[in-house]
Amino acid sequence: MEKIIKKVIVLTLMGTVGILTAQSTDEALAEKDTTSSANRIKLDGIAAVIGDYVILESDIEKTLIDLKSQGASTQDITRCSLLGKLMEDRLYAHQAVQDSLLVSDDQVNSQSDRQIQQLVAQVGSMEKVLKFYKKQDVESFRSELFEINKLRMLSEKMQGKIIEEIEVTPEEVRQFFNKIPEDERPVFGAELEIAQIVKQPTAPDEEKQKAIDRLKQIKQDVEENDASFNVKAILYSQDPGSKSKGGFYSMTRETPFVKEFKDVAFSLQEGEISEPFETTFGYHIIYIEKIRGQELDLRHILLIPEIPQNAIDEAVKELDSVRQQVLDGKYTFAEAALNFSDEKETKFDGGLMRNPIDYGSRFELTKMDPTLYNQVRDLKDEEISRPLREDDPRGGPPKFKIMRISNRYDEHQADFAKDYLKIQELALREKQFNAIKEWMDEHIEDTYIHVNTDNRGCDFANNWVKE
């Protein structure tokens, strides 16, 4: 059991390494000198070959450096385990091509563009990015980034195909749990169930109209006076996620944006600016910069209508009143949530919050979002908090809420009935792990694989040397 969990953690960490840790076969071989001595030196630098892909010794070192730079613990990660992970990635990518699980150049380029934008935002300029990665020019950087992202995306697509239809039945979950020796069953940390009642103050109609009129003016200025949408977004947009980038987003229909935003975006033509429209965040206009098949490059401007202080005061006053009525016994907390809460996701379930990780009702203290933890850490059982303000990190209007801890669960050894969802997740992971292992064994046998003599002594998890 512990071995399975540890394997998942290690693979997750190793999957988060930096963006410049691989090279394709063509790229590696293109660097060889034509002299026999130079060839010999370069070939000595090849750690392994998997199908159409070469892994260089330097790739292993780069991966280890990237893990350390991200703060990951490398104490239990050996050079051999890193090489094994790189070989797995290339086997996935190689087989993805064989199975025609292709990714388009547009998808890869879009991912590379997003990474470059993030890097520039982090270090301040493209020149600093190139210097950091020791690249001479943007084109060579983009070219290498393209190959790396293509390999990674092919690998992810192949892994997704292997496990996409794997499910576990309740009987399989029961069998999984029962086969764990009682003294080896996992221990789950202390958990809370949390309920809340939310009031969302709204802006008056006149403030909403001000936002709409301002967006119409911006649209007109761009269309009629050739003003820059990019500059307008930097100056006026209230979206913290895109303001500094001139309102830029790249998205597909699968990108997790609200439905209203996606519906408008995919109704527009290249170069077109939308009319102002409303989402839960406020009012927007969208400019379509480029259409690449099913992917859009767009810029948008968000304006949030001002909520006057009297509306905020009214929301707080109402929550205070609801809180007192619950304390006086006029309503249970669940009844008050149903009658007074503005949050549709929780009001019909007694105000009970759902953990976004597994959609269960419990929050493990050691894994709880820091903001939520700070809101409830001092609450005693049956106590109801005073009204709390919560600002939306995505730029939406603030909301106010009162909170209550519905249940506490102390640290405990896994219990099948109480911890079914967690046990189900562990059972699913084991089944997925076994499916991947079976797939690996089969395809290692059918694929050309060469491991450098110096690396054949590694104790690989897979039979890479085909002994």
Solvent accessible surface area in square Angstrom, and as a share of the most:
residue,aa,sasa,rsa
1,M,44,0.20
2,E,134,0.60
3,K,174,0.74
4,I,30,0.15
5,I,47,0.24
6,K,109,0.46
7,K,53,0.23
8,V,39,0.22
9,I,95,0.48
10,V,32,0.19
11,L,53,0.26
12,T,83,0.48
13,L,58,0.29
14,M,7,0.03
15,G,50,0.48
16,T,69,0.40
17,V,33,0.19
18,G,21,0.20
19,I,35,0.18
20,L,19,0.09
21,T,9,0.05
22,A,8,0.06
23,Q,19,0.08
24,S,19,0.12
25,T,28,0.17
26,D,115,0.59
27,E,45,0.20
28,A,2,0.01
29,L,71,0.35
30,A,86,0.67
31,E,98,0.44
32,K,66,0.28
33,D,71,0.37
34,T,134,0.78
35,T,73,0.42
36,S,84,0.54
37,S,55,0.35
38,A,23,0.18
39,N,45,0.23
40,R,146,0.53
41,I,130,0.66
42,K,46,0.20
43,L,91,0.45
44,D,99,0.51
45,G,24,0.23
46,I,15,0.08
47,A,0,0.00
48,A,0,0.00
49,V,25,0.15
50,I,0,0.00
51,G,15,0.14
52,D,86,0.44
53,Y,28,0.10
54,V,4,0.02
55,I,0,0.00
56,L,10,0.05
57,E,43,0.19
58,S,51,0.33
59,D,0,0.00
60,I,2,0.01
61,E,81,0.37
62,K,74,0.31
63,T,3,0.02
64,L,45,0.22
65,I,112,0.57
66,D,28,0.15
67,L,1,0.00
68,K,117,0.50
69,S,88,0.57
70,Q,93,0.41
71,G,68,0.65
72,A,19,0.14
73,S,78,0.50
74,T,27,0.16
75,Q,165,0.73
76,D,97,0.50
77,I,15,0.08
78,T,80,0.47
79,R,92,0.34
80,C,38,0.23
81,S,46,0.29
82,L,1,0.01
83,L,0,0.00
84,G,8,0.08
85,K,29,0.12
86,L,10,0.05
87,M,0,0.00
88,E,18,0.08
89,D,25,0.13
90,R,2,0.01
91,L,0,0.00
92,Y,8,0.03
93,A,0,0.00
94,H,24,0.11
95,Q,25,0.11
96,A,0,0.00
97,V,65,0.37
98,Q,98,0.43
99,D,53,0.28
100,S,81,0.53
101,L,35,0.17
102,L,109,0.54
103,V,14,0.08
104,S,55,0.35
105,D,80,0.41
106,D,60,0.31
107,Q,81,0.36
108,V,0,0.00
109,N,63,0.33
110,S,1,0.01
111,Q,40,0.18
112,S,3,0.02
113,D,40,0.21
114,R,74,0.27
115,Q,22,0.10
116,I,11,0.06
117,Q,59,0.26
118,Q,105,0.47
119,L,27,0.13
120,V,44,0.25
121,A,76,0.59
122,Q,138,0.61
123,V,58,0.33
124,G,56,0.54
125,S,31,0.20
126,M,38,0.17
127,E,126,0.57
128,K,117,0.49
129,V,2,0.01
130,L,21,0.11
131,K,169,0.72
132,F,141,0.59
133,Y,51,0.19
134,K,174,0.74
135,K,49,0.21
136,Q,169,0.75
137,D,67,0.35
138,V,52,0.30
139,E,125,0.56
140,S,47,0.30
141,F,0,0.00
142,R,86,0.31
143,S,66,0.43
144,E,15,0.07
145,L,0,0.00
146,F,38,0.16
147,E,64,0.29
148,I,15,0.08
149,N,1,0.01
150,K,64,0.27
151,L,14,0.07
152,R,77,0.28
153,M,33,0.15
154,L,3,0.02
155,S,3,0.02
156,E,88,0.40
157,K,85,0.36
158,M,4,0.02
159,Q,54,0.24
160,G,33,0.31
161,K,90,0.38
162,I,28,0.14
163,I,45,0.23
164,E,118,0.53
165,E,151,0.68
166,I,33,0.17
167,E,133,0.60
168,V,23,0.13
169,T,70,0.41
170,P,98,0.61
171,E,78,0.35
172,E,62,0.28
173,V,0,0.00
174,R,105,0.38
175,Q,96,0.43
176,F,11,0.05
177,F,13,0.06
178,N,81,0.41
179,K,124,0.53
180,I,9,0.05
181,P,68,0.43
182,E,123,0.55
183,D,125,0.65
184,E,91,0.41
185,R,54,0.20
186,P,23,0.15
187,V,92,0.53
188,F,23,0.10
189,G,11,0.11
190,A,34,0.26
191,E,1,0.01
192,L,7,0.04
193,E,21,0.09
194,I,0,0.00
195,A,3,0.02
196,Q,6,0.02
197,I,0,0.00
198,V,4,0.02
199,K,24,0.10
200,Q,61,0.27
201,P,10,0.06
202,T,91,0.53
203,A,11,0.08
204,P,43,0.27
205,D,111,0.57
206,E,109,0.49
207,E,33,0.15
208,K,57,0.24
209,Q,86,0.38
210,K,127,0.54
211,A,8,0.06
212,I,36,0.18
213,D,61,0.32
214,R,79,0.29
215,L,0,0.00
216,K,98,0.41
217,Q,101,0.45
218,I,1,0.01
219,K,27,0.11
220,Q,96,0.43
221,D,38,0.20
222,V,23,0.13
223,E,97,0.43
224,E,121,0.54
225,N,104,0.53
226,D,132,0.69
227,A,27,0.21
228,S,50,0.32
229,F,9,0.04
230,N,56,0.29
231,V,76,0.44
232,K,30,0.13
233,A,0,0.00
234,I,76,0.38
235,L,108,0.54
236,Y,79,0.30
237,S,2,0.01
238,Q,84,0.38
239,D,10,0.05
240,P,83,0.52
241,G,45,0.43
242,S,0,0.00
243,K,74,0.31
244,S,96,0.62
245,K,77,0.33
246,G,0,0.00
247,G,0,0.00
248,F,18,0.07
249,Y,49,0.19
250,S,15,0.09
251,M,1,0.00
252,T,39,0.23
253,R,125,0.46
254,E,146,0.65
255,T,29,0.17
256,P,131,0.82
257,F,53,0.22
258,V,45,0.26
259,K,144,0.61
260,E,83,0.37
261,F,6,0.03
262,K,38,0.16
263,D,66,0.34
264,V,34,0.20
265,A,0,0.00
266,F,41,0.17
267,S,77,0.50
268,L,18,0.09
269,Q,124,0.55
270,E,98,0.44
271,G,47,0.46
272,E,72,0.32
273,I,10,0.05
274,S,6,0.04
275,E,105,0.47
276,P,24,0.15
277,F,28,0.12
278,E,92,0.41
279,T,10,0.06
280,T,104,0.60
281,F,28,0.12
282,G,7,0.07
283,Y,18,0.07
284,H,6,0.03
285,I,0,0.00
286,I,0,0.00
287,Y,54,0.21
288,I,0,0.00
289,E,64,0.29
290,K,101,0.43
291,I,64,0.33
292,R,30,0.11
293,G,62,0.60
294,Q,131,0.58
295,E,11,0.05
296,L,6,0.03
297,D,16,0.08
298,L,0,0.00
299,R,37,0.13
300,H,6,0.03
301,I,0,0.00
302,L,3,0.01
303,L,18,0.09
304,I,40,0.20
305,P,15,0.10
306,E,119,0.53
307,I,24,0.12
308,P,44,0.28
309,Q,114,0.51
310,N,110,0.56
311,A,24,0.19
312,I,23,0.12
313,D,75,0.39
314,E,100,0.45
315,A,7,0.06
316,V,45,0.26
317,K,142,0.60
318,E,58,0.26
319,L,0,0.00
320,D,52,0.27
321,S,53,0.34
322,V,2,0.01
323,R,31,0.11
324,Q,89,0.40
325,Q,42,0.19
326,V,20,0.12
327,L,87,0.43
328,D,100,0.52
329,G,61,0.59
330,K,135,0.57
331,Y,51,0.19
332,T,78,0.45
333,F,10,0.04
334,A,49,0.38
335,E,82,0.37
336,A,0,0.00
337,A,0,0.00
338,L,88,0.44
339,N,85,0.44
340,F,53,0.22
341,S,3,0.02
342,D,66,0.34
343,E,28,0.12
344,K,160,0.68
345,E,142,0.64
346,T,9,0.05
347,K,36,0.15
348,F,151,0.63
349,D,63,0.33
350,G,21,0.20
351,G,0,0.00
352,L,33,0.16
353,M,29,0.13
354,R,112,0.41
355,N,17,0.09
356,P,101,0.63
357,I,129,0.65
358,D,58,0.30
359,Y,163,0.62
360,G,5,0.05
361,S,19,0.12
362,R,36,0.13
363,F,12,0.05
364,E,26,0.12
365,L,61,0.30
366,T,119,0.69
367,K,139,0.59
368,M,17,0.08
369,D,83,0.43
370,P,96,0.60
371,T,76,0.44
372,L,16,0.08
373,Y,83,0.31
374,N,87,0.45
375,Q,32,0.14
376,V,1,0.01
377,R,142,0.52
378,D,113,0.59
379,L,13,0.07
380,K,144,0.61
381,D,88,0.46
382,E,116,0.52
383,E,69,0.31
384,I,4,0.02
385,S,10,0.07
386,R,157,0.57
387,P,29,0.18
388,L,50,0.25
389,R,128,0.47
390,E,41,0.18
391,D,88,0.46
392,D,38,0.20
393,P,118,0.74
394,R,157,0.57
395,G,10,0.09
396,G,10,0.09
397,P,32,0.20
398,P,19,0.12
399,K,46,0.20
400,F,11,0.04
401,K,4,0.02
402,I,0,0.00
403,M,0,0.00
404,R,50,0.18
405,I,4,0.02
406,S,32,0.21
407,N,67,0.35
408,R,107,0.39
409,Y,54,0.21
410,D,115,0.60
411,E,119,0.54
412,H,44,0.20
413,Q,80,0.36
414,A,7,0.06
415,D,57,0.29
416,F,63,0.26
417,A,86,0.67
418,K,131,0.55
419,D,4,0.02
420,Y,60,0.23
421,L,92,0.46
422,K,46,0.20
423,I,2,0.01
424,Q,57,0.26
425,E,76,0.34
426,L,22,0.11
427,A,4,0.03
428,L,43,0.21
429,R,83,0.30
430,E,23,0.10
431,K,72,0.31
432,Q,40,0.18
433,F,58,0.24
434,N,80,0.41
435,A,27,0.21
436,I,39,0.20
437,K,75,0.32
438,E,123,0.55
439,W,28,0.10
440,M,3,0.01
441,D,64,0.33
442,E,101,0.45
443,H,25,0.11
444,I,1,0.01
445,E,107,0.48
446,D,112,0.58
447,T,9,0.05
448,Y,141,0.54
449,I,21,0.11
450,H,75,0.34
451,V,2,0.01
452,N,26,0.14
453,T,106,0.62
454,D,126,0.65
455,N,2,0.01
456,R,107,0.39
457,G,77,0.74
458,C,19,0.11
459,D,141,0.73
460,F,29,0.12
461,A,75,0.58
462,N,13,0.07
463,N,59,0.30
464,W,3,0.01
465,V,30,0.17
466,K,75,0.32
467,E,174,0.78
